[in-house]
Amino acid sequence: MDEMNANEHFAVWNEVSITIIDVWRNRMRLEDAYRSYITPAHAFVFVVSGKARFVFNGTEELVGHKLTVQYGAKDMILDLTVLEEPFEYYIILFSAELPVNGSPELEAVMRRGDPFQTVYDSALTDPLYILSKVEQMYRSWNKPGVIDRFYAKTLFYQFVHDLFRQILFGKTKAAPALMERVEQYMEERYKEKITLHSLAQALGSTPGYLSNVFKKQTGISPIEYLTRIRINKAKERLSLTDDSLIEISSGVGYSDVYYFNRMFKKYTGVPPGQYKSKLLATRSREQEPKA
């Protein structure tokens, strides 16, 4: 899709009414195929692994491979052949209803052709970010609550926005913003029990995407970063207070003081008791009168 077509898509998306029909994940082998399949709705396909050939209406051909997105319109004749297995993908089926009285901009676009009635594929600059949105949408859609279905629809709009943003501008601002939120969250909540899963959930991301982005930006994992915060906070308390090791341990997020001792020694080279003793000895020497 070129920039002009993407902009026309945005013009239409601003005015259509979207209904999500289904979101699912599928896995196919080399022997699996679709032949003369009539597509039941507009669909985005996010390829997780493998490769497949999509042929629409006998003429339009796309090759979907890992971490790319394909789009096909409703009522097309699809032939799909798996080229590399396992071919795994998410598919988002949806309908788009045009308003009865659209804007002049919409009418101008529609005179040139309905942008929904087409096919295209996209190589992404940040595919893991798009994948994180798709995975969240899939989980929300397949929960029983009405509010979860509603959330899936909001994620769908985010997915479309971020997809076209990458197509248009070749980048996303998501990673720096996410990094800031991760660091702020851990600085404020290091005393609490935090896992990679709970961190990702709190920040509206997925464990895999969060871990990949964080490590790419910092060279360490989110949990490694959290551990360093906790050890630095423990060093501050050892230096500035007379709190016991149990109080310090629980105060920086460790319920097990023995585990805290091991982690402290791993990052400083000495156990916390010895670290405290060295601090006191250094201060004592500094306070001795000089000859």
C-alpha positions in Angstrom: 0.0 0.0 0.0 1.4 3.4 -0.9 1.0 6.7 1.0 -1.9 7.9 -1.1 -3.9 4.7 -0.6 -3.1 4.7 3.1 -4.4 8.3 3.5 -7.5 7.4 1.6 -8.0 4.4 3.9 -7.8 6.8 6.9 -10.4 9.1 5.3 -12.8 6.2 5.0 -12.0 4.6 8.4 -12.9 8.0 10.0 -16.5 7.6 8.9 -17.3 3.9 8.6 -19.0 1.8 11.3 -16.8 -1.2 12.2 -18.1 -4.5 13.6 -15.6 -7.2 14.6 -17.0 -10.6 13.5 -14.3 -12.9 14.9 -10.6 -13.1 15.9 -8.9 -16.5 16.0 -5.5 -18.1 15.6 -4.9 -21.0 13.2 -2.1 -23.4 12.3 -1.7 -25.1 8.9 0.7 -27.8 7.5 2.0 -28.2 4.0 -0.9 -30.6 3.1 -3.5 -28.0 4.3 -5.0 -25.6 1.8 -8.0 -23.4 0.9 -9.4 -23.8 -2.6 -12.0 -21.5 -4.0 -12.9 -20.3 -0.6 -15.3 -17.3 -0.5 -14.1 -14.9 2.1 -16.9 -14.2 4.6 -15.7 -10.7 5.6 -12.9 -8.2 5.3 -9.9 -9.7 7.0 -6.4 -8.8 8.3 -4.0 -11.8 8.7 -0.9 -11.5 10.9 1.6 -14.3 10.1 3.3 -15.6 13.2 5.4 -18.3 11.5 5.9 -20.1 8.2 5.0 -18.9 4.7 1.9 -19.2 2.4 0.7 -17.9 -1.0 -2.6 -16.1 -1.1 -4.3 -15.8 -4.5 -7.5 -13.7 -4.6 -10.0 -13.9 -7.5 -7.4 -15.9 -9.4 -5.2 -12.9 -10.1 -4.1 -10.9 -7.0 -1.2 -12.8 -5.4 0.4 -12.1 -2.0 3.0 -14.1 -0.2 2.6 -14.0 3.6 5.7 -14.8 5.7 6.7 -14.4 9.3 5.7 -11.1 11.0 3.9 -9.6 8.0 0.3 -8.5 7.6 -2.0 -9.4 4.7 -5.4 -7.8 3.9 -8.2 -9.3 1.8 -11.8 -8.0 1.2 -15.1 -9.7 1.7 -16.6 -12.0 -1.0 -13.3 -12.7 -2.8 -12.3 -16.1 -4.0 -9.3 -17.2 -2.1 -6.8 -20.0 -2.8 -4.2 -20.4 -0.1 -1.2 -22.7 -0.4 1.2 -23.4 2.5 4.8 -22.9 1.4 6.7 -23.4 4.7 5.3 -25.1 7.7 4.0 -24.6 10.3 2.1 -21.7 8.9 0.6 -20.0 11.9 -1.5 -16.8 11.8 -4.0 -14.6 13.5 -7.0 -13.6 11.5 -9.3 -10.7 12.3 -12.7 -10.7 10.5 -14.7 -7.5 10.4 -17.4 -5.6 8.5 -17.3 -1.9 7.6 -20.6 -0.1 7.0 -20.5 3.2 5.2 -22.7 6.1 6.4 -25.8 6.9 4.4 -24.7 10.6 4.1 -21.0 10.7 4.0 -18.7 13.7 3.8 -17.5 15.2 0.5 -14.1 13.7 1.2 -15.5 10.3 1.6 -17.6 10.6 -1.5 -14.5 11.7 -3.5 -12.6 8.6 -2.3 -15.5 6.2 -3.0 -15.8 7.6 -6.6 -12.2 6.4 -7.2 -13.1 3.0 -5.7 -13.9 1.4 -2.3 -10.5 1.1 -0.5 -11.9 -1.8 1.5 -12.4 -3.8 -1.7 -8.8 -4.5 -2.4 -5.9 -6.7 -1.3 -2.5 -5.7 0.0 0.3 -6.8 2.3 2.7 -4.9 4.5 6.3 -5.5 5.8 6.4 -3.8 9.2 9.2 -1.7 10.8 8.1 -2.8 14.3 6.2 -6.1 13.8 6.5 -7.2 17.5 4.6 -4.1 18.5 1.8 -4.8 16.1 1.8 -8.5 17.2 1.3 -7.4 20.8 -1.9 -5.5 19.8 -3.1 -8.6 17.9 -2.4 -10.9 20.8 -4.2 -8.6 23.2 -7.2 -8.4 20.8 -7.3 -12.2 20.5 -7.3 -12.7 24.2 -10.0 -10.1 24.9 -12.2 -11.2 22.0 -12.2 -14.8 23.3 -13.2 -13.9 26.9 -16.9 -14.2 27.8 -17.6 -10.7 29.0 -19.2 -8.0 27.0 -16.7 -5.5 28.3 -13.9 -7.7 26.9 -15.5 -7.7 23.5 -15.7 -3.9 23.7 -12.0 -3.7 24.7 -11.2 -5.9 21.7 -12.8 -3.4 19.4 -10.8 -0.5 20.9 -7.7 -2.6 20.4 -8.7 -3.2 16.8 -8.7 0.6 16.1 -5.3 0.9 17.8 -4.1 -2.0 15.6 -5.3 -0.3 12.4 -3.9 3.1 13.4 -0.5 1.7 14.3 -0.4 -0.5 11.2 -1.1 2.4 8.8 1.3 4.6 10.8 4.1 2.1 10.1 3.1 1.9 6.5 3.1 5.7 6.1 6.0 6.8 8.3 8.0 3.6 8.6 8.3 3.9 12.4 6.4 3.9 15.7 6.7 6.0 18.8 5.6 3.1 20.9 8.9 1.9 22.1 10.3 5.1 23.8 6.9 5.7 25.4 6.7 2.1 26.7 10.2 2.4 28.1 9.4 5.5 30.1 6.3 3.8 31.5 8.2 0.6 32.4 10.9 2.6 34.3 8.4 4.8 36.1 6.2 1.8 37.1 9.2 -0.1 38.6 10.6 3.0 40.3 7.2 3.6 42.0 6.3 0.0 42.7 9.6 -1.9 43.3 8.4 -2.8 46.9 5.5 -4.8 45.4 5.6 -8.3 43.9 6.3 -7.8 40.2 6.6 -10.5 37.5 7.2 -10.0 33.7 3.6 -11.1 33.2 2.1 -8.7 35.7 4.3 -5.9 34.5 3.2 -6.4 30.9 -0.5 -6.7 31.9 -0.3 -3.4 33.9 1.2 -1.6 31.0 -1.2 -3.0 28.3 1.5 -5.0 26.6 2.6 -8.6 26.3 5.5 -10.3 28.1 7.3 -11.2 24.8 7.0 -7.7 23.3 7.8 -5.9 26.5 10.9 -8.0 27.1 12.2 -7.7 23.5 11.8 -3.9 23.4 13.3 -3.3 26.9 16.3 -5.5 26.2 16.8 -3.8 22.8 16.8 -0.4 24.4 18.8 -1.2 27.6 20.7 -4.4 27.0 19.1 -6.1 30.1 15.7 -7.6 30.8 12.9 -5.8 32.7 13.4 -8.1 35.7 17.1 -7.4 35.7 16.4 -3.7 35.8 14.0 -4.2 38.6 16.6 -6.1 40.6 19.1 -3.4 40.2 16.6 -0.8 41.5 15.9 -3.0 44.5 19.6 -3.5 45.3 20.3 0.2 45.0 17.4 1.0 47.3 18.7 -1.6 49.8 22.2 0.0 49.6 20.6 3.4 50.4 18.8 2.0 53.4 21.9 0.2 54.7 23.7 3.5 54.4 21.1 5.9 55.9 19.1 3.8 58.4 19.6 1.3 61.2 16.8 -0.9 59.9 17.2 -4.7 60.2 17.9 -6.9 57.2 14.4 -8.3 57.5 12.9 -4.7 57.3 15.2 -3.7 54.5 14.5 -6.9 52.6 10.7 -6.6 52.8 11.0 -2.8 52.1 12.6 -3.3 48.7 10.3 -6.1 47.5 11.9 -9.3 48.9 9.7 -11.4 51.2 12.5 -13.9 51.7 15.5 -12.4 53.5 17.8 -15.3 52.5 17.0 -14.8 48.8 17.6 -11.0 49.4 21.0 -11.9 50.8 21.9 -14.0 47.8 20.8 -11.3 45.3 22.6 -8.5 47.2 25.9 -10.5 47.2 25.5 -11.3 43.5 25.2 -7.6 42.6 27.7 -6.1 45.1 30.1 -8.9 45.8 29.4 -8.9 49.5 26.3 -9.8 51.7 24.3 -6.9 53.1 25.6 -7.4 56.7 29.2 -7.1 55.5 28.3 -4.2 53.3 26.9 -2.4 56.4 30.0 -3.2 58.4 32.3 -1.8 55.7 30.2 1.4 55.6 30.5 1.8 59.4 34.2 1.1 59.4 34.8 3.7 56.7 32.8 6.3 58.5 34.7 5.6 61.8 38.0 6.1 60.1 36.8 9.4 58.5 35.7 10.7 61.9 39.1 9.9 63.6 41.0 13.1 64.4 43.9 13.7 62.0 47.3 14.1 63.4 
